[in-house]
Amino acid sequence: MQSQNQQQNMQSNTNQNNLSSNLRNVSDEILCNDLLMTEKYVSGAYDTALFEFANTNIRQVLNHIQKEEQKHGEDIFNYISSHGMYMPE
């Protein structure tokens, strides 16, 4: 009887761990996709701002920041695609 209870407890713990792991993976996927969409938005905002400043120094700074944002987006994309969370077409 005790052995059966132990087996049930072990199975219950395994199921809870699997559920917790699956929820973490889904949460990671949602977070990473949200990060990627945010980077796309921010990069687009810098792109627009580049054309709206007459000062060359400001445009150069914004261009530098935009390139950094694009690199962040690339890093996020590479992470999520390597973990099967994002499939480009």
C-alpha positions in Angstrom: 0.0 0.0 0.0 2.8 2.4 0.9 4.7 1.6 -2.3 1.6 2.4 -4.3 1.2 5.8 -2.5 4.9 6.5 -3.2 4.5 5.7 -6.9 1.4 7.9 -7.1 3.3 10.8 -5.3 6.3 10.4 -7.7 3.9 10.4 -10.7 2.2 13.5 -9.4 5.5 15.3 -8.8 6.6 14.3 -12.3 3.4 15.6 -13.8 3.7 18.9 -11.9 7.3 19.3 -13.0 6.3 18.7 -16.6 3.5 21.2 -16.4 5.7 23.8 -14.8 8.4 23.3 -17.5 5.8 23.5 -20.3 4.3 26.7 -18.7 7.8 28.2 -18.5 8.5 27.4 -22.2 5.2 29.0 -23.2 6.0 32.0 -21.0 9.5 32.3 -22.6 8.0 32.1 -26.1 5.5 34.8 -25.3 8.1 37.0 -23.7 10.6 36.5 -26.6 8.0 37.2 -29.3 7.0 40.3 -27.4 10.6 41.4 -27.2 11.1 40.9 -30.9 7.9 42.9 -31.8 9.1 45.7 -29.5 12.5 45.8 -31.1 10.8 46.0 -34.6 8.6 48.9 -33.3 11.5 50.8 -31.7 13.7 50.3 -34.8 10.9 51.7 -37.0 10.6 54.7 -34.7 14.3 55.5 -35.0 14.0 55.0 -38.8 11.3 57.6 -39.0 13.1 60.0 -36.6 16.3 59.8 -38.8 14.4 61.6 -41.6 12.9 64.3 -39.3 16.1 65.9 -38.0 18.1 68.5 -39.9 21.1 68.2 -37.6 23.6 65.7 -39.0 25.0 64.9 -35.6 21.6 63.9 -34.2 20.9 61.8 -37.3 24.2 60.0 -36.8 23.4 59.3 -33.2 19.9 58.0 -34.0 21.4 55.9 -36.8 23.9 54.4 -34.3 21.0 53.6 -31.9 18.9 52.1 -34.6 21.7 49.8 -35.6 22.0 48.7 -32.0 18.3 48.0 -31.9 18.5 46.0 -35.1 21.3 43.9 -33.5 19.2 43.3 -30.4 16.3 42.2 -32.7 18.7 39.9 -34.6 20.0 38.4 -31.3 16.4 37.8 -30.1 15.4 36.3 -33.5 18.4 34.0 -33.5 17.6 32.8 -29.9 13.9 32.1 -30.5 14.4 30.5 -33.9 17.1 28.2 -32.5 14.7 27.1 -29.8 11.8 26.5 -32.2 9.7 29.4 -30.9 9.6 31.3 -34.2 9.4 30.0 -37.7 10.1 32.6 -40.4 8.4 32.2 -43.7 
